[in-house]
């Protein structure tokens, strides 16, 4: 039976540094950020680093968007080429010898008597 709330023994063991390694939820990281933020020069340095990271992320998003746009254009071009090749192939395939292209009544007839409808 499940129950809500924190269960006894749930969570990371004491001394686990996963929060420190991954950032966000670590008390040590929060204390470190608070300590650095109290120093104006360090706070400016952190703000500069954050702006630089944001510019890099924006550049990466733009690059990814350009790559995806290019890929979509290539796929569209390939599909147009494929469609034109299929159209050309269909133009070159003659109708079966047993079928008169103008006669719709013979369209279901087959030269093989096994496949003919009863």
N, C-alpha and C positions, 0 to 999 in steps of 0.2 A: 504494500500500500504506500503510495507516495503522499507526501505532505508538503505544504508550502514552507517557505522560509529557509533560513540557513540551518542545515543539518549539523549535528555534532560531528566533528572530524572532517567536514567538507572543506575544500579549498586547498591551497598550496601549503606544504609543510613549512614550519618556522625556518627562517633563513633562506628561503627560496628567492633567488634573484631574477626570476623571469620578468617581473615588473620593471626591474632596473634595466635589463637587457632590451626590452621592447618599449620602454618609455612610459608613456601616458599614466599608468595607475600606480606607480611606485611612490611610496612616501619619501624615500631617499631622493628620488629625482625631484619631487615637489619641494623638498627642503633645499636642495641645491639651487633650483630655479629661484626660489624666494631669496636666497642669500645673494645670488648674482644680481637679481633685479633690484636689490637695495643699493647696489653700487651703480651710479649713473653711467660711467664709462662702459662697464660691462653690459648694462642694459642697452646702450646704443649699439654695441658690438653685436649683441643677440638680435636686435631689430634689423641690423644690416644683413646678418646671416639669413634671417627669415625672408627679407625682401629678395635676396639673391636666390634662395630656394624657390620662392614663388615665381620669379622670372624663369628659372630653369623648368619648373613644372609647366608654365604656360607655353614655353618654347617646345617642350616635349609633346604637349597636347596638340599644338599647331602642326608639328611634324607628323604626328600620328594621323591627324585629319587629312593632311596632304597625301600621305601614303594610301590611306583608305580611298580617297577620291580617285587617285591614280589607278588603284586596283579595280574600282567599280567601272571606270572608263574602259580599262582593258577588257574586263568581262563583257561589257556591253558591246565593244567592238568585236570580240570573239564570237558573241552570239549572233551579231549581224552577219559576220562572215559565214558562220555555220548555217544560218538560215538561207543565205544566198546559195551556198553549195548544195544544200538539200533541195532547194527550188530547181537549180540547174540539173541535179541528178534526176529529179522527178520529171523534168522535161525530156530527158533523154531515154527514159524507160518506156519502151513501146507497150501498148496494151496487150494482154494475152491473146493468142491467136484465136481462141474459141469465143472471144467476146467482141461484139461489134460496139465501138465506142458510142455510137448514136442510139443504140437499142438498150433501153434500161431493163427490158424483160429478160435479157440473157445474162444480166450481171451476176446472177446467183448460180449459173450453170458452170459445171466443171467438166473437163475432159475425162476425169476419172469417174467411172460409174459408181464406185463405192461411196464417194462423197456427195453424190447427187441426192437432192431431197426426194422423198417418196411421194 
